[in-house]
Amino acid sequence: MNDVFHQGELSVQNLAGEGAVAAQNSKMISSHFSNGIVKFLQTQQFAVLSSTDRNGNVWVTFLTGQPGFAEVLDEQRLAIRAELLEADPLAEEPEKEKQIGLLIIDTNRRIRLRINGTAKMDKEFMVTAQQIYGNCPKYIQKRSFRPEKDASRLLKSAQRNEALSQRQQDWIAHADTFYIGSMNDKGEMDASHRGGNPGFIHVLDAKTILFPDYFGNSMFNTLGNIYSNPRSGLLFINYEHGHSLHLTGLAEIIWDEDESSVFPGAERLVRFEISEVVQLENANDLRWEDTELSPYNP
């Protein structure tokens, strides 16, 4: 058995017929920060974080700061100098060390780095990395930060509900990007990116969304987690105004080829059943501007 992957990942790799490719690609996974990664992190301003609340629900949020807000302290430790808003669904137990999934993504250069491990969430995040690896640029929409002289990180409002409003359904239906947090049966976390052309996510009703899984690195970290533990979370960002939409619930992999055929380029689907929704208005002082959609989008 490949000791890099847990049983859920191995099962999905085998079901997809990608076991040999996954084993080869797993050689990129390290437990230490390389010099190249240190230099990359020195320029970054944006990170996606997945973890659980006190009830075990998986949530995804994001952290921002000035370039260098994520600083490598040694071969395995990373400090992220950012704080969660009080209304953020992951701000409930800030001092407790927890399993986390971290995604550092540079949308302007289409570079992303995944870091899985543990973190103590205090005024800054002290991360101890267990898995560190890069991903390909596929499906990343090219976006750059836009200077906002008058932007203020003052939260205007926070909403919690058990289902999506019509406005939130429209937001998701027109999105070209979201982030997904997942957890295996041992509680180990992962955060990942998903992108496609606007409309690639189908909102079935106020509690259910459906999205495609496109060809990737064949390691199936997200789907492997879902296979072993359906608890998952999604994050949508309004890039123009800095609003954020956080969903927690249960995910299910759909292998039916007939259902997948409705989605161009889909190899399989994921159905997400929502249990809770949190929307934060003006959640961040950074703004992005659209530049171009990914050429890999089906």
C-alpha positions as a Markdown table, in Angstrom:
| # | Residue | x | y | z |
|---|---|---|---|---|
| 1 | Met | 0.0 | 0.0 | 0.0 |
| 2 | Asn | 1.2 | 3.5 | -0.8 |
| 3 | Asp | 1.8 | 5.1 | 2.6 |
| 4 | Val | 1.4 | 8.6 | 1.1 |
| 5 | Phe | -2.4 | 8.1 | 0.5 |
| 6 | His | -5.1 | 7.0 | 2.9 |
| 7 | Gln | -7.6 | 4.3 | 2.0 |
| 8 | Gly | -10.2 | 6.6 | 0.6 |
| 9 | Glu | -7.8 | 8.1 | -1.9 |
| 10 | Leu | -6.5 | 4.7 | -2.9 |
| 11 | Ser | -10.1 | 3.5 | -3.5 |
| 12 | Val | -11.0 | 6.5 | -5.7 |
| 13 | Gln | -7.7 | 6.1 | -7.6 |
| 14 | Asn | -8.5 | 2.5 | -8.3 |
| 15 | Leu | -12.2 | 3.2 | -9.3 |
| 16 | Ala | -10.9 | 5.9 | -11.7 |
| 17 | Gly | -8.2 | 3.6 | -13.1 |
| 18 | Glu | -5.5 | 6.2 | -12.1 |
| 19 | Gly | -3.6 | 4.3 | -9.4 |
| 20 | Ala | -0.3 | 4.1 | -11.3 |
| 21 | Val | -0.4 | 7.8 | -12.3 |
| 22 | Ala | -1.2 | 8.8 | -8.7 |
| 23 | Ala | 1.7 | 6.8 | -7.3 |
| 24 | Gln | 4.0 | 8.6 | -9.7 |
| 25 | Asn | 2.6 | 12.0 | -8.9 |
| 26 | Ser | 2.8 | 11.4 | -5.2 |
| 27 | Lys | 6.6 | 11.8 | -5.4 |
| 28 | Met | 6.0 | 15.6 | -5.5 |
| 29 | Ile | 4.6 | 15.5 | -1.9 |
| 30 | Ser | 7.1 | 16.6 | 0.7 |
| 31 | Ser | 7.0 | 17.4 | 4.4 |
| 32 | His | 9.6 | 20.2 | 4.2 |
| 33 | Phe | 9.5 | 23.7 | 2.6 |
| 34 | Ser | 12.0 | 24.0 | -0.2 |
| 35 | Asn | 13.9 | 27.2 | -1.1 |
| 36 | Gly | 11.6 | 27.7 | -4.1 |
| 37 | Ile | 8.5 | 27.5 | -1.9 |
| 38 | Val | 9.9 | 29.9 | 0.6 |
| 39 | Lys | 10.5 | 32.5 | -2.2 |
| 40 | Phe | 7.0 | 31.9 | -3.6 |
| 41 | Leu | 5.4 | 32.5 | -0.2 |
| 42 | Gln | 7.3 | 35.8 | 0.3 |
| 43 | Thr | 5.2 | 37.3 | -2.5 |
| 44 | Gln | 1.8 | 36.0 | -1.6 |
| 45 | Gln | -1.3 | 37.8 | -0.1 |
| 46 | Phe | -4.0 | 35.2 | -0.2 |
| 47 | Ala | -4.6 | 31.8 | 1.4 |
| 48 | Val | -7.6 | 29.5 | 1.7 |
| 49 | Leu | -8.1 | 27.6 | 4.9 |
| 50 | Ser | -10.2 | 24.6 | 5.7 |
| 51 | Ser | -10.9 | 23.2 | 9.2 |
| 52 | Thr | -13.8 | 22.1 | 11.5 |
| 53 | Asp | -15.9 | 23.9 | 14.0 |
| 54 | Arg | -16.6 | 22.6 | 17.5 |
| 55 | Asn | -19.4 | 20.4 | 16.1 |
| 56 | Gly | -17.2 | 18.7 | 13.5 |
| 57 | Asn | -18.6 | 20.6 | 10.5 |
| 58 | Val | -16.1 | 21.4 | 7.8 |
| 59 | Trp | -15.8 | 25.0 | 6.7 |
| 60 | Val | -13.6 | 26.9 | 4.3 |
| 61 | Thr | -12.5 | 30.5 | 4.7 |
| 62 | Phe | -9.7 | 32.8 | 3.4 |
| 63 | Leu | -6.9 | 34.9 | 4.9 |
| 64 | Thr | -5.2 | 37.9 | 3.3 |
| 65 | Gly | -2.4 | 40.3 | 4.1 |
| 66 | Gln | 0.5 | 42.2 | 2.7 |
| 67 | Pro | 3.1 | 40.3 | 0.6 |
| 68 | Gly | 5.1 | 38.1 | 3.1 |
| 69 | Phe | 2.1 | 37.6 | 5.5 |
| 70 | Ala | 2.9 | 33.9 | 5.2 |
| 71 | Glu | 6.4 | 33.3 | 6.5 |
| 72 | Val | 8.3 | 30.1 | 6.7 |
| 73 | Leu | 10.0 | 29.7 | 10.1 |
| 74 | Asp | 11.8 | 26.4 | 9.5 |
| 75 | Glu | 11.5 | 23.3 | 7.4 |
| 76 | Gln | 8.1 | 22.4 | 8.7 |
| 77 | Arg | 6.6 | 25.5 | 10.3 |
| 78 | Leu | 4.8 | 28.4 | 8.7 |
| 79 | Ala | 3.4 | 31.6 | 10.4 |
| 80 | Ile | 0.5 | 33.3 | 8.7 |
| 81 | Arg | 0.0 | 36.8 | 10.1 |
| 82 | Ala | -3.8 | 37.2 | 9.7 |
| 83 | Glu | -6.9 | 37.0 | 11.8 |
| 84 | Leu | -10.4 | 35.6 | 11.2 |
| 85 | Leu | -13.3 | 37.9 | 11.5 |
| 86 | Glu | -15.4 | 37.3 | 14.6 |
| 87 | Ala | -18.4 | 36.1 | 12.5 |
| 88 | Asp | -16.3 | 33.7 | 10.5 |
| 89 | Pro | -17.5 | 30.1 | 11.0 |
| 90 | Leu | -14.0 | 29.0 | 11.9 |
| 91 | Ala | -13.4 | 31.7 | 14.5 |
| 92 | Glu | -15.1 | 29.8 | 17.3 |
| 93 | Glu | -12.0 | 28.2 | 19.0 |
| 94 | Pro | -9.1 | 30.3 | 18.0 |
| 95 | Glu | -6.5 | 29.0 | 20.5 |
| 96 | Lys | -7.0 | 25.2 | 19.9 |
| 97 | Glu | -4.6 | 23.4 | 17.7 |
| 98 | Lys | -6.6 | 21.7 | 14.9 |
| 99 | Gln | -6.1 | 19.8 | 11.7 |
| 100 | Ile | -6.1 | 22.2 | 8.7 |
| 101 | Gly | -5.9 | 22.2 | 5.0 |
| 102 | Leu | -4.2 | 25.3 | 3.4 |
| 103 | Leu | -4.1 | 26.5 | -0.2 |
| 104 | Ile | -1.9 | 29.3 | -1.2 |
| 105 | Ile | -2.9 | 30.4 | -4.6 |
| 106 | Asp | -1.5 | 33.1 | -6.9 |
| 107 | Thr | -4.3 | 33.7 | -9.4 |
| 108 | Asn | -2.4 | 36.2 | -11.4 |
| 109 | Arg | 0.4 | 33.7 | -12.2 |
| 110 | Arg | -1.9 | 30.6 | -11.9 |
| 111 | Ile | 0.3 | 29.0 | -9.2 |
| 112 | Arg | -1.1 | 27.1 | -6.3 |
| 113 | Leu | 0.5 | 25.3 | -3.3 |
| 114 | Arg | -1.2 | 22.9 | -0.9 |
| 115 | Ile | -0.2 | 22.5 | 2.7 |
| 116 | Asn | -1.9 | 20.0 | 5.0 |
| 117 | Gly | -1.1 | 19.7 | 8.7 |
| 118 | Thr | -2.0 | 21.3 | 12.0 |
| 119 | Ala | -2.4 | 24.9 | 13.1 |
| 120 | Lys | -3.0 | 26.8 | 16.3 |
| 121 | Met | -5.4 | 29.6 | 15.4 |
| 122 | Asp | -4.5 | 32.7 | 17.5 |
| 123 | Lys | -3.7 | 36.2 | 16.5 |
| 124 | Glu | -1.5 | 34.6 | 13.9 |
| 125 | Phe | -1.7 | 31.0 | 12.5 |
| 126 | Met | 1.2 | 28.8 | 13.5 |
| 127 | Val | 1.1 | 25.9 | 11.0 |
| 128 | Thr | 3.0 | 22.7 | 11.2 |
| 129 | Ala | 3.1 | 21.1 | 7.8 |
| 130 | Gln | 2.8 | 17.4 | 7.1 |
| 131 | Gln | 2.2 | 17.4 | 3.4 |
| 132 | Ile | 3.4 | 20.2 | 1.0 |
| 133 | Tyr | 3.0 | 20.0 | -2.8 |
| 134 | Gly | 2.2 | 22.1 | -5.8 |
| 135 | Asn | -0.7 | 21.7 | -8.3 |
| 136 | Cys | -0.9 | 22.4 | -12.0 |
| 137 | Pro | -2.4 | 25.7 | -13.3 |
| 138 | Lys | -5.5 | 24.0 | -14.7 |
| 139 | Tyr | -8.9 | 25.7 | -14.3 |
| 140 | Ile | -7.5 | 28.8 | -12.5 |
| 141 | Gln | -9.0 | 32.0 | -13.8 |
| 142 | Lys | -6.3 | 34.7 | -14.1 |
| 143 | Arg | -7.1 | 37.5 | -11.6 |
| 144 | Ser | -4.9 | 40.2 | -10.2 |
| 145 | Phe | -5.4 | 42.4 | -7.1 |
| 146 | Arg | -6.9 | 45.8 | -7.7 |
| 147 | Pro | -5.7 | 48.7 | -5.4 |
| 148 | Glu | -8.6 | 50.0 | -3.2 |
| 149 | Lys | -7.6 | 53.2 | -1.4 |
| 150 | Asp | -10.9 | 53.5 | 0.5 |
| 151 | Ala | -11.5 | 49.8 | 1.2 |
| 152 | Ser | -12.0 | 49.0 | 4.8 |
| 153 | Arg | -12.1 | 45.6 | 6.4 |
| 154 | Leu | -15.1 | 46.5 | 8.5 |
| 155 | Leu | -17.7 | 43.7 | 8.4 |
| 156 | Lys | -21.0 | 45.2 | 7.4 |
| 157 | Ser | -23.2 | 42.2 | 8.1 |
| 158 | Ala | -23.2 | 38.4 | 8.7 |
| 159 | Gln | -26.0 | 36.1 | 7.8 |
| 160 | Arg | -26.6 | 32.5 | 9.0 |
| 161 | Asn | -29.2 | 30.2 | 7.4 |
| 162 | Glu | -30.0 | 26.6 | 6.8 |
| 163 | Ala | -30.5 | 27.0 | 3.0 |
| 164 | Leu | -29.5 | 29.3 | 0.2 |
| 165 | Ser | -31.5 | 32.5 | -0.6 |
| 166 | Gln | -32.4 | 33.1 | -4.2 |
| 167 | Arg | -29.6 | 35.7 | -4.4 |
| 168 | Gln | -27.1 | 33.2 | -3.1 |
| 169 | Gln | -28.3 | 30.6 | -5.6 |
| 170 | Asp | -27.7 | 33.1 | -8.4 |
| 171 | Trp | -24.3 | 33.9 | -7.0 |
| 172 | Ile | -23.3 | 30.2 | -7.2 |
| 173 | Ala | -24.9 | 29.6 | -10.5 |
| 174 | His | -22.8 | 32.3 | -12.1 |
| 175 | Ala | -19.5 | 31.6 | -10.3 |
| 176 | Asp | -16.4 | 30.5 | -12.2 |
| 177 | Thr | -14.4 | 29.5 | -9.1 |
| 178 | Phe | -14.9 | 28.1 | -5.6 |
| 179 | Tyr | -12.8 | 26.4 | -3.0 |
| 180 | Ile | -13.6 | 23.0 | -1.3 |
| 181 | Gly | -12.5 | 21.7 | 2.1 |
| 182 | Ser | -12.6 | 18.0 | 2.9 |
| 183 | Met | -11.7 | 15.7 | 5.7 |
| 184 | Asn | -10.8 | 12.0 | 5.8 |
| 185 | Asp | -12.0 | 9.5 | 8.3 |
| 186 | Lys | -9.0 | 10.3 | 10.6 |
| 187 | Gly | -9.9 | 14.0 | 10.7 |
| 188 | Glu | -7.0 | 15.1 | 8.4 |
| 189 | Met | -8.0 | 18.1 | 6.3 |
| 190 | Asp | -7.4 | 19.4 | 2.7 |
| 191 | Ala | -8.3 | 22.6 | 0.9 |
| 192 | Ser | -8.5 | 22.7 | -2.9 |
| 193 | His | -9.5 | 24.9 | -5.8 |
| 194 | Arg | -12.2 | 24.3 | -8.4 |
| 195 | Gly | -12.8 | 26.3 | -11.5 |
| 196 | Gly | -14.7 | 26.3 | -14.8 |
| 197 | Asn | -16.7 | 28.5 | -17.1 |
| 198 | Pro | -19.5 | 30.5 | -15.4 |
| 199 | Gly | -22.5 | 28.1 | -15.1 |
| 200 | Phe | -20.4 | 25.0 | -14.4 |
| 201 | Ile | -22.1 | 24.6 | -11.0 |
| 202 | His | -25.7 | 23.6 | -11.1 |
| 203 | Val | -28.0 | 24.7 | -8.2 |
| 204 | Leu | -30.6 | 22.0 | -8.0 |
| 205 | Asp | -32.5 | 23.7 | -5.1 |
| 206 | Ala | -31.9 | 25.8 | -2.0 |
| 207 | Lys | -30.2 | 22.9 | -0.3 |
| 208 | Thr | -28.4 | 21.1 | -3.1 |
| 209 | Ile | -25.8 | 21.9 | -5.7 |
| 210 | Leu | -24.1 | 19.7 | -8.3 |
| 211 | Phe | -20.6 | 20.3 | -9.8 |
| 212 | Pro | -18.3 | 18.4 | -12.2 |
| 213 | Asp | -14.9 | 16.9 | -11.4 |
| 214 | Tyr | -12.5 | 17.5 | -14.2 |
| 215 | Phe | -9.3 | 15.7 | -15.0 |
| 216 | Gly | -6.5 | 16.7 | -12.6 |
| 217 | Asn | -3.4 | 15.2 | -11.0 |
| 218 | Ser | -5.0 | 11.8 | -10.5 |
| 219 | Met | -4.2 | 11.7 | -6.7 |
| 220 | Phe | -7.9 | 12.5 | -5.8 |
| 221 | Asn | -7.1 | 14.1 | -2.5 |
| 222 | Thr | -10.5 | 15.8 | -2.3 |
| 223 | Leu | -12.6 | 12.9 | -3.7 |
| 224 | Gly | -10.6 | 10.4 | -1.6 |
| 225 | Asn | -11.6 | 12.4 | 1.5 |
| 226 | Ile | -15.2 | 12.6 | 0.4 |
| 227 | Tyr | -15.2 | 8.8 | -0.3 |
| 228 | Ser | -14.1 | 8.1 | 3.3 |
| 229 | Asn | -16.0 | 11.0 | 5.0 |
| 230 | Pro | -18.7 | 13.1 | 3.4 |
| 231 | Arg | -18.4 | 16.1 | 5.6 |
| 232 | Ser | -17.2 | 19.0 | 3.4 |
| 233 | Gly | -17.3 | 22.8 | 3.0 |
| 234 | Leu | -17.4 | 25.2 | 0.1 |
| 235 | Leu | -16.3 | 28.8 | -0.2 |
| 236 | Phe | -17.4 | 31.3 | -2.8 |
| 237 | Ile | -15.9 | 34.8 | -3.1 |
| 238 | Asn | -17.4 | 37.9 | -4.6 |
| 239 | Tyr | -14.2 | 39.3 | -6.1 |
| 240 | Glu | -15.6 | 42.7 | -6.9 |
| 241 | His | -16.9 | 43.6 | -3.4 |
| 242 | Gly | -15.0 | 41.2 | -1.1 |
| 243 | His | -18.1 | 39.3 | 0.1 |
| 244 | Ser | -17.8 | 35.6 | 1.0 |
| 245 | Leu | -20.2 | 32.7 | 1.1 |
| 246 | His | -19.5 | 29.7 | 3.2 |
| 247 | Leu | -21.3 | 26.4 | 3.0 |
| 248 | Thr | -21.0 | 23.3 | 5.1 |
| 249 | Gly | -22.7 | 20.0 | 4.5 |
| 250 | Leu | -22.3 | 16.5 | 3.0 |
| 251 | Ala | -20.7 | 15.6 | -0.3 |
| 252 | Glu | -21.3 | 12.5 | -2.5 |
| 253 | Ile | -19.4 | 11.3 | -5.6 |
| 254 | Ile | -21.6 | 10.4 | -8.5 |
| 255 | Trp | -20.0 | 8.0 | -10.9 |
| 256 | Asp | -23.0 | 7.6 | -13.4 |
| 257 | Glu | -21.7 | 8.5 | -16.9 |
| 258 | Asp | -25.2 | 9.5 | -18.1 |
| 259 | Glu | -25.5 | 12.1 | -15.4 |
| 260 | Ser | -22.0 | 13.4 | -16.0 |
| 261 | Ser | -22.6 | 13.8 | -19.7 |
| 262 | Val | -24.7 | 16.9 | -19.0 |
| 263 | Phe | -21.5 | 18.6 | -17.8 |
| 264 | Pro | -19.0 | 19.2 | -20.7 |
| 265 | Gly | -15.6 | 17.7 | -19.7 |
| 266 | Ala | -16.8 | 16.1 | -16.5 |
| 267 | Glu | -15.3 | 12.7 | -15.5 |
| 268 | Arg | -17.7 | 12.4 | -12.6 |
| 269 | Leu | -19.9 | 14.6 | -10.4 |
| 270 | Val | -20.1 | 15.7 | -6.8 |
| 271 | Arg | -23.5 | 16.4 | -5.2 |
| 272 | Phe | -23.3 | 18.7 | -2.2 |
| 273 | Glu | -26.1 | 18.8 | 0.4 |
| 274 | Ile | -26.1 | 22.0 | 2.4 |
| 275 | Ser | -26.7 | 22.0 | 6.2 |
| 276 | Glu | -25.7 | 25.6 | 7.0 |
| 277 | Val | -24.9 | 28.8 | 5.1 |
| 278 | Val | -22.9 | 31.8 | 6.3 |
| 279 | Gln | -22.6 | 35.0 | 4.2 |
| 280 | Leu | -20.2 | 37.7 | 5.2 |
| 281 | Glu | -20.6 | 41.1 | 3.6 |
| 282 | Asn | -17.4 | 43.2 | 3.0 |
| 283 | Ala | -15.4 | 40.3 | 4.5 |
| 284 | Asn | -12.1 | 41.6 | 3.1 |
| 285 | Asp | -10.4 | 44.8 | 2.0 |
| 286 | Leu | -8.8 | 43.2 | -1.1 |
| 287 | Arg | -10.4 | 43.3 | -4.5 |
| 288 | Trp | -9.7 | 41.5 | -7.7 |
| 289 | Glu | -10.2 | 42.2 | -11.3 |
| 290 | Asp | -11.0 | 39.6 | -13.9 |
| 291 | Thr | -8.5 | 39.2 | -16.6 |
| 292 | Glu | -9.1 | 35.9 | -18.4 |
| 293 | Leu | -10.8 | 32.5 | -17.9 |
| 294 | Ser | -8.6 | 29.4 | -17.9 |
| 295 | Pro | -7.8 | 28.0 | -21.3 |
| 296 | Tyr | -8.3 | 24.5 | -19.7 |
| 297 | Asn | -12.0 | 25.1 | -18.9 |
| 298 | Pro | -14.1 | 22.7 | -21.0 |
